[in-house]
Amino acid sequence: MKRTSPIAAIAASTRVSHGELIGFVGSTGRSTGAHLHFELVIAGRTVNPLAHPGIKHVQLTGADLERFRRQVGRALDEREREGAVEPGLADLRN
């Protein structure tokens, strides 16, 4: 993070542990502004966190998956009201 988080008090370049709260992001609408830069550094080298065996990949199932699908559906419905939806995105509803 470029500046210290007023919520979690984490300064730039501070090491954090898996699961540790490092801050919150808030915005309205579908803004693309604030984001978190995440790097995984092992033995001084940046590695791809998606390919690292120590990272647990969780697949949504059951009620969590259904809640996600409903949220995607609401977002796509709103987007349709504002303009056309790309064909591949509409498939995410099912």
PAZAPA-4460 file (N, C-alpha, C; in steps of 0.05 Angstrom, whole numbers, plus 32768, in hexadecimal, padded with zeros to 4 digits):
% residues 94
    n_x    n_y    n_z   ca_x   ca_y   ca_z    c_x    c_y    c_z   seq   type   mol
   8011   7FE9   8000   8000   8000   8000   8012   8019   8000     1      M     A
   800A   802C   7FF1   801B   8044   7FEF   801C   8054   8008     2      K     A
   8007   8053   8018   8007   8063   8031   7FFD   8052   8047     3      R     A
   8001   805B   805F   7FF9   804B   8077   7FDA   804A   8078     4      T     A
   7FD0   8032   807D   7FB3   802F   8080   7FAA   8039   809B     5      S     A
   7F97   804B   809B   7F8E   8056   80B5   7F7F   8041   80C5     6      P     A
   7F74   802D   80B8   7F65   8018   80C6   7F78   8004   80D3     7      I     A
   7F89   7FF8   80C3   7F9A   7FE2   80CC   7FB6   7FEA   80D4     8      A     A
   7FBD   8003   80CE   7FD8   800E   80D5   7FEE   7FFD   80C9     9      A     A
   7FEC   7FF6   80B0   8001   7FE7   80A2   8010   7FFA   808F    10      I     A
   8029   7FFC   8093   803A   800E   8082   8043   7FFF   8069    11      A     A
   804B   800E   8055   8055   8002   803C   806D   7FF0   8043    12      A     A
   806E   7FDA   8035   8084   7FC6   8037   8084   7FB6   8051    13      S     A
   806F   7FB8   8061   806C   7FA9   8079   8065   7F8C   8072    14      T     A
   8072   7F79   807F   806B   7F5D   807B   8051   7F57   808A    15      R     A
   8040   7F48   807D   8027   7F40   8089   8024   7F22   8087    16      V     A
   8013   7F16   8098   800F   7EFA   8098   7FF4   7EF3   808A    17      S     A
   7FF2   7EDB   8081   7FDA   7ED1   8074   7FC2   7ED5   8086    18      H     A
   7FAD   7EE2   807C   7F95   7EE6   808C   7F95   7EFF   809D    19      G     A
   7FAB   7F0D   809E   7FAD   7F26   80AE   7F9E   7F3C   80A1    20      E     A
   7F8D   7F4B   80B1   7F7F   7F62   80A6   7F93   7F78   80A0    21      L     A
   7F92   7F81   8087   7FA5   7F97   8080   7F97   7FB0   8077    22      I     A
   7F7C   7FB0   8075   7F6E   7FC8   806E   7F53   7FC2   8061    23      G     A
   7F45   7FD7   805A   7F2B   7FD5   804D   7F2B   7FE6   8034    24      F     A
   7F1B   7FDF   8021   7F18   7FEE   8009   7EFA   7FF4   8006    25      V     A
   7EF3   800C   8001   7ED7   8013   7FFD   7ED4   8026   7FE6    26      G     A
   7EBE   8023   7FD8   7EB8   8035   7FC2   7E9A   8031   7FBB    27      S     A
   7E90   8042   7FAA   7E74   803F   7FA2   7E73   8038   7F85    28      T     A
   7E5E   802B   7F7D   7E5B   8024   7F60   7E6F   800E   7F59    29      G     A
   7E77   800F   7F40   7E8A   7FFB   7F36   7EA5   8009   7F30    30      R     A
   7EAF   8018   7F43   7EC7   8027   7F3E   7EDF   8014   7F3B    31      S     A
   7EF3   801C   7F2E   7F0B   800C   7F2A   7F23   8019   7F37    32      T     A
   7F1E   802B   7F4A   7F34   803A   7F57   7F44   802B   7F6A    33      G     A
   7F3D   802C   7F83   7F4E   8021   7F99   7F51   8003   7F95    34      A     A
   7F69   7FF9   7F9A   7F6F   7FDD   7F99   7F87   7FD7   7FAB    35      H     A
   7F8C   7FBE   7FAE   7FA2   7FB5   7FBF   7FB7   7FA7   7FAD    36      L     A
   7FD0   7FB0   7FB0   7FE6   7FA3   7FA2   7FEF   7F8C   7FB3    37      H     A
   7FEF   7F74   7FA9   7FF7   7F5C   7FB8   800E   7F4E   7FAA    38      F     A
   8024   7F49   7FB9   803A   7F3A   7FAF   8041   7F24   7FC2    39      E     A
   804A   7F0D   7FB8   8054   7EF8   7FC9   8072   7EF6   7FC3    40      L     A
   8082   7EFB   7FD8   809F   7EFB   7FD5   80AA   7EE4   7FE6    41      V     A
   80B8   7ED2   7FDA   80C5   7EBB   7FE8   80E2   7EBB   7FE1    42      I     A
   80F2   7EBB   7FF6   8110   7EBB   7FF3   8119   7ED2   7FE1    43      A     A
   810C   7EE9   7FE4   8114   7F01   7FD5   810A   7F02   7FB9    44      G     A
   80FB   7EEE   7FB0   80F1   7EEE   7F94   80D3   7EEF   7F94    45      R     A
   80C8   7EFF   7F82   80AB   7F01   7F7F   80A1   7EE9   7F70    46      T     A
   808D   7EDC   7F7B   8082   7EC4   7F6E   8064   7EC8   7F69    47      V     A
   8059   7EB9   7F56   803D   7EBA   7F4F   802D   7EAD   7F65    48      N     A
   801C   7EBC   7F74   800D   7EB0   7F8A   7FF9   7E9B   7F81    49      P     A
   7FEF   7E9E   7F68   7FDB   7E8A   7F5E   7FE8   7E6F   7F59    50      L     A
   8002   7E6F   7F53   8010   7E56   7F4D   801E   7E4B   7F66    51      A     A
   801F   7E59   7F7C   802E   7E51   7F93   801F   7E3B   7FA2    52      H     A
   802D   7E24   7FA8   801F   7E0E   7FB5   8016   7E14   7FD2    53      P     A
   8020   7E28   7FDE   8018   7E2F   7FFA   7FFF   7E3F   7FFC    54      G     A
   7FF4   7E48   7FE5   7FDC   7E58   7FE5   7FC4   7E45   7FE1    55      I     A
   7FB1   7E48   7FF3   7F99   7E37   7FF2   7F85   7E44   7FDF    56      K     A
   7F7C   7E34   7FCB   7F68   7E3E   7FB8   7F4D   7E33   7FC1    57      H     A
   7F3A   7E44   7FC5   7F20   7E3C   7FCF   7F0B   7E41   7FB9    58      V     A
   7EFB   7E2C   7FB4   7EE6   7E2E   7FA1   7ECC   7E33   7FAF    59      Q     A
   7EBD   7E47   7FA6   7EA2   7E4C   7FB3   7E90   7E35   7FAD    60      L     A
   7E80   7E2E   7FC2   7E6C   7E18   7FBF   7E53   7E20   7FCE    61      T     A
   7E3E   7E11   7FCA   7E26   7E14   7FDA   7E1B   7E30   7FDB    62      G     A
   7E14   7E39   7FF3   7E07   7E53   7FF7   7E1A   7E6A   7FEE    63      A     A
   7E34   7E67   7FF3   7E47   7E7C   7FEB   7E47   7E80   7FCD    64      D     A
   7E47   7E69   7FBE   7E46   7E6B   7FA1   7E2C   7E77   7F97    65      L     A
   7E16   7E6F   7FA3   7DFC   7E7B   7F9B   7DFB   7E99   7FA0    66      E     A
   7E05   7EA1   7FB7   7E06   7EBE   7FBE   7E17   7ECD   7FAA    67      R     A
   7E2E   7EC2   7FA2   7E3F   7ECE   7F8E   7E30   7ED1   7F73    68      F     A
   7E23   7EBB   7F6B   7E15   7EBC   7F52   7DFE   7ED1   7F52    69      R     A
   7DF0   7ED3   7F68   7DDB   7EE8   7F6A   7DE7   7F03   7F68    70      R     A
   7DFE   7F08   7F75   7E0B   7F22   7F74   7E14   7F28   7F57    71      Q     A
   7E20   7F14   7F4A   7E28   7F18   7F2E   7E0F   7F1F   7F1D    72      V     A
   7DF9   7F10   7F22   7DE0   7F16   7F13   7DD6   7F32   7F17    73      G     A
   7DD7   7F3B   7F30   7DCE   7F57   7F35   7DE0   7F6B   7F27    74      R     A
   7DFA   7F66   7F28   7E0D   7F79   7F1B   7E09   7F79   7EFD    75      A     A
   7E04   7F61   7EF1   7DFF   7F60   7ED4   7DE5   7F6D   7ECD    76      L     A
   7DD0   7F69   7EDD   7DB7   7F76   7ED8   7DBA   7F94   7ED8    77      D     A
   7DC9   7F9E   7EEB   7DCE   7FBB   7EEC   7DDD   7FC4   7ED4    78      E     A
   7DF1   7FB5   7ECC   7E01   7FBC   7EB5   7DF0   7FBC   7E9B    79      R     A
   7DDD   7FA8   7E99   7DCC   7FA7   7E82   7DBA   7FC0   7E80    80      E     A
   7DB1   7FC9   7E97   7DA1   7FE1   7E98   7DB1   7FF9   7E8E    81      R     A
   7DCB   7FF9   7E92   7DDC   800F   7E8A   7DE7   800C   7E6E    82      E     A
   7DE7   7FF4   7E64   7DF2   7FEF   7E49   7DF5   7FD2   7E44    83      G     A
   7E00   7FCB   7E2E   7E02   7FAF   7E26   7E16   7FA0   7E37    84      A     A
   7E11   7F86   7E3B   7E22   7F74   7E4A   7E30   7F62   7E36    85      V     A
   7E4A   7F5E   7E3A   7E59   7F4C   7E28   7E4D   7F30   7E2A    86      E     A
   7E4B   7F21   7E14   7E3E   7F07   7E14   7E49   7EF3   7E29    87      P     A
   7E63   7EF1   7E2C   7E6E   7EDE   7E3F   7E67   7EE4   7E5C    88      G     A
   7E63   7EFD   7E63   7E5D   7F04   7E7F   7E41   7EFB   7E87    89      L     A
   7E2E   7EFB   7E74   7E13   7EF3   7E7B   7E12   7ED6   7E84    90      A     A
   7E25   7EC5   7E7B   7E26   7EA9   7E83   7E2D   7EA6   7EA1    91      D     A
   7E38   7EB9   7EAE   7E40   7EB7   7ECA   7E27   7EB6   7EDC    92      L     A
   7E10   7EBC   7ED3   7DF8   7EBB   7EE3   7DF0   7E9F   7EEA    93      R     A
   7DF6   7E8C   7ED8   7DED   7E70   7EDC   7E00   7E5F   7EEB    94      N     A
***
